[in-house]
């Protein structure tokens, strides 16, 4: 049920849509919270929440899958009834294979209907562990081992993907895996899965195997609890081991039911999913939350936003399926800004959710004007089940919205894991959060040492501040700060004006190594197609636009395209690696030293410059020349 302006309403089909949105002000959020959480939201696990949608929305379309992304290609449709049946069958197969509530199942799949069956079926039987298929085999194996998975669900052998080969390599390295369940997709995979001895591991066909199971109820008879672990999400890890965030059934169910409240004023809705289903946003916001409100989800090819064909025809897909909403990262929106709408009718599109990274305000405003659509900026991360704050219909420019109900946001200055002071309104500090969406911790206890403040406040590692109306603003990421001679510089001070320049399509500011200041601000810039501008002009522009003198970049490097992570975030370490290579090479050349320079990114040490001197008598000179840099140097 929902409480609107002091009135309690029960969410059921007869009550939807409500006449207007709710939870648009902090006062409405506070009023909503007067009803205890468990009275407000009765479901405490992902399985029963999805099954309720399977009953409510029955014949409605849950998933519609595009294989290639062509404008007129036939789609594969899954109804809500089918969704419930296939998830239950998957859970029953895993239960028959020995998966218990504390056992993990690693899932290495692109964007497919079967990916949803696997994720939610694994949660119903045990613990789902979605893994990025684009990781290297060694990394995949490390995650499987960290999760303790004895079963892996992955894409069958394919000429279009090397997932199968990487899984085989991982399984051979980590012998805990007993069974591989291969997903065969007509037009994408081949029927013969080669390269693996039957003595090493059992291989099953996903569709054929679940077809033999009952889809009516769970054979395990499992009784769920909100605090049971539902998923292990890989969130990186800089210590040489994978960091796995443990999300509970309560986390999943809370976000799903909260979506019912936020969308209770809407009619039947179609959303487009191009985000990967190993990423928290794709799984939660365009997964269980979308299912809980009966959305039709268009799965835009196995590669999603990475598909050149699908992106070329993107606006045609919006027109064809009458899509009202989609979610994307800023880099995707930047790419879409350069794709002509043509004769496509995109008037159905009402809003876009941007997340995972800050979006330049000038770009956002230009995008909204060009495409006549609202772009909302929410804020969240894996550890908070995708949401910390949500953007209402009306919000101040630059804000990432208000806190979600039943959660708390605290801005503080920290000394290690201790609070030095709570920040006043408008004062920037570290963002701390607690609430029913916050995970229970990382799987490895070693990763939890710095994660929690005063026991139950999660340290996001982000800087931000709150205003008097309860709106949250981000002011940088702790590890993204440029530290120039002890002066902290927020990269957005440089990125915002650069992105506002008419010749610039994207800009990323980082600290370039400097033997005296430690770091100096610089920027990598991608120019708009067909536009010519030189670095001198942009540097002069920055000097005029950036009020903080220490933040004025000392160098601008042009780049064709930004390096991206698998989920579309700009991968700053690769840019730091690139500029370090250039700086070291230039420094040696200026000193008249000939050498081979190779800059690496290591898990434990970070950036490492490996120098091979042509004249071995100059080895000590090289060491002396580079000793003031903060990165590791190896000279031979």
C-alpha positions, 0 to 999 in steps of 0.5 A: 500500500502507499500513503499519499498526502496522509491517505493510505492506498493499496497498490492493486490493478484497480488503483493504478494509475493514480492521478499524479506522482507521489514522493516528489518532495522530502515532506511527502517522503517523510509522510510516507515513512510513517507507515512501518516498512513491513506494513508498506511492503509485504514481500521480502524476497525476489521470487515471490515478488516476481511470482505475484507479477506473473499472476497479476500481469499473466498474458502481458509481455514481460520480455521482448528480445531483439537478436540483431537490432534490425528495424523490422526483425522478428522478436522473441516474446516472453509473457509474465506467465512464461517468465514465472514458469521459466524462473521456477523451472530454473530454480527446480533444476538447480535444486535438483543439481544440489544447489541449497540456499547458501550455494552460489551459481555463477552466471556469465551471459549477455542480454538474453531472456535466459539471463533473467531466468538464470538470475532469478532462478538462481536466487530462488534456489541459492545465490546468483553471481552474475559475472561480466562476460568481457572479463579475462578468463583468469578474472572470471575464474577468480570470481567463480572461486571467490563465490564458491560456485559449483555450477556455472550458467554461460553462453554456449560456444559461438562464433560471435563470442568467446565466453565459452572459451573463457569459461572453459579456461576458468573452469580448468584453472579452478576445479570447484565447478562441477556442472556447466549449463550452456545457453544455446541461442538460435542464430548466435551459438552452435550446438556443439560445445567443444574443448572440455572433457566430460570427465572434468565437468558435466555439460547440460543444455539450459533450455532442454534441462529446465523444460524437464522441470516443473514450473508451478512451484518450488520443489525445495519448498524453500521459505525465504527470509529478508536477510538471506543472501540473494546475490553476489555482485562483483564490484572490482577489488584493488587488492588482487582479489575479487570484491563481492557485494552481498545483496539480500532478498530484502534488498531486492524486494524493497526496490521492486516494491518501491518502484510500484510506488514511484510508477503508480501514476503511470499506465502500461509502460514499455522500457528498453534495456541496453544495460548489461545484466551483470550490472546492478542497474540492469538487474534491479531497475530494468529487472525485478523493479520493472517486473514488479510493475508489469513493464514490457522490457525490450532487450536490445540485442545480446550486446545492448548499447554496445551493438553497432547495428542496434545503436544505428537503429536506436531511434527506430526501435523507440518508434517501433516499440513505442518506448516510454523510458530507458536507462543509460550511462552518460557515454551512451547518451553522448553517442545517441546525441550524434545519431540522427532521429531521421523520420522516426517518431520518438514522441512516446519517449518521456524520460531517460534515467542517467546514472553510473557516472556524473552527467555534464549539466550543459550536455544534459540541457542540450540533449533534452532540448534536442530530443524533447525528453527529460533526463533524470539523474539518480544516484546509487551503486551496487552496494545500495541495490542501485539506488540512494537517491531518485530524481523527482519530476522537478529538481534543481539543476545538478542535483541527483535527487532526494533520498529514497523512503526508509533510508538516510543520507548523512554528510560527514568529514571523516578521519579513517572510519571515524566521523570528525564532524557532521557537515552543515547543509551546503557543506561538502563531505563524504556521503554515508547512507543506511537503509533497507537498500544497503547491502550487508557487506562484502563476502570477504571480511577484509573488504569490510574494514573501511566500508562501514562508519560507526557500524551501520553507515555505509561509506560510499566514497563519494563527496557531496552535500545536501540542500535545505529541500533534501536534494543531494549533489555530488561533488566528486569521487574521493579517488578521482580527486586531482591532488596538486601540491596538496590542493584537492581539485575536483575533476568536474571543475575542468570537465563541466566547462570543457563539455559545454564547449561547442567543439567538444563531445566528451572530456575527462580530467585527470591528474598527470604525473609531475615530479614536483607537484605530484599531479597537475590537472590535464584533460583528455578531449574527444572532438565532435565529428568534423570539428577542428580545434587545437589544444591551445585554443581549448587551454585558453578557453579553460583559463577564461572559464575556470575560476579556480586557478589551480584547476586550470589544466596544464595540458589537453590531449585529443582522443578518438574515443574514451576507454570504457568499462563493460558497463559504459563508464569512462575507465580513467585508469587507462587514461592515467596509464596513457598519460604516464607513458607519454610523460615518462617518454618525454622526460627521458627524451628531454634528458637525451636518454634512449629507452623502451618505456612500458607503463602497466596497470597492476592490481596491487601497485597501480601504475608501474613504469617499466624502463629498458635503457638502450645504454645500460650505463644510464640505468642509474641516471634513469632511476635518479631522473624518475625518482620524484614521481609517485608511481612505481618505476622498474629500470633495466 
